Structure formats: structure tokens, C-alpha cells
Amino acid sequence: MTETPEARLKRLAMRSMRRGIKEMDLILGAYARDRLPGMDDRQQDIYDALLSENDQDLYLWVTGQAAPPDRYGGIIADISAHAGVS
């Protein structure tokens, strides 16, 4: 069964708000609320993959304490800027 665009956005938003650490709940929840509706399928695919990463790694990448993998460089930069970290 294929996921509808609306169901995908809802799933990604929920996964953004229900993370392992509160900081990432706040950062990704706000990011998803503001950015998900404007993402195309390719951007949503990258974001979906990003949500499978470990929260401790995500936090280090978003805060600039560690370099993200190349495949996530663009979206991590956008998340950091959105969160006012960059």
C-alpha cells in the first residue's frame, strides 16, 4: 500500500516531535511544522532518512559540534539556521 502525501507529512511531523531527547523534539518539531509542507519528494526522502539517525549524532550535527555525513549537509544546515544555531 502506498502512503498518501498527507499521511507522509503527518508521519514525518510525528517522528520529528517524538525523539529520544527533548532538545531534538523541540528543534525538529519546529522545523517540521515550518518546513515540511514546502518540501518536495526528494527533500522529504532525505528528511525521512535523517529521522532514522541517532539523536545524539543529530544534536552534534545541528549544533555544529560534529560534521554531518555529506548526504545530510544541506538539510542539517537548514535545520541549524532554522533553530538559530548557525
C-alpha positions in Angstrom: 0.0 0.0 0.0 1.3 3.4 -0.9 1.4 6.2 1.6 -0.6 9.3 0.7 1.3 12.7 0.7 -0.9 13.8 3.6 -0.1 10.7 5.6 3.6 11.0 4.9 3.7 14.6 6.1 1.8 13.6 9.3 4.2 10.7 9.9 7.3 12.8 9.4 5.9 15.5 11.7 5.1 13.0 14.5 8.6 11.4 14.1 10.1 14.9 14.4 8.3 15.7 17.7 8.8 12.3 19.3 12.5 11.9 19.5 14.8 10.4 22.1 16.0 13.7 23.6 13.9 16.8 24.4 16.3 19.2 22.5 15.7 17.3 19.3 11.9 17.2 19.9 11.9 21.0 20.1 14.4 21.6 17.2 12.9 19.1 14.8 9.3 19.6 15.8 9.5 23.3 15.0 11.5 22.6 11.8 8.9 20.1 10.6 6.0 22.4 11.3 7.6 25.2 9.3 9.4 23.4 6.5 7.7 20.0 5.8 4.8 21.4 3.8 7.1 23.1 1.3 9.4 20.1 0.7 9.4 18.2 -2.5 9.5 14.4 -2.6 13.3 14.3 -2.8 13.7 16.6 0.2 11.2 14.6 2.2 13.1 11.4 1.3 16.3 12.9 2.8 14.5 14.2 5.8 12.9 10.8 6.3 16.3 9.1 6.3 17.7 11.8 8.6 15.0 10.9 11.2 16.4 7.4 11.4 19.7 8.7 12.7 20.7 8.7 16.4 19.5 11.8 18.3 22.9 12.3 19.9 24.5 12.4 16.5 21.8 14.7 15.2 22.3 17.1 18.0 26.0 17.3 17.5 25.5 17.9 13.7 22.8 20.6 14.2 24.8 22.4 16.8 28.0 22.3 14.7 29.9 20.2 17.2 30.5 17.4 14.6 30.3 17.4 10.8 27.3 15.6 9.4 27.6 13.0 6.6 27.7 14.7 3.2 24.2 13.4 2.3 22.8 15.4 5.1 24.9 18.5 4.9 22.3 20.7 3.2 19.3 19.8 5.4 21.4 20.0 8.6 22.5 23.5 7.6 18.8 24.4 7.1 17.8 22.9 10.4 20.6 24.7 12.2 19.7 28.0 10.6 16.0 27.5 11.4 16.9 26.8 15.1 19.1 29.8 15.2 22.2 27.7 15.8 24.3 28.7 12.8 
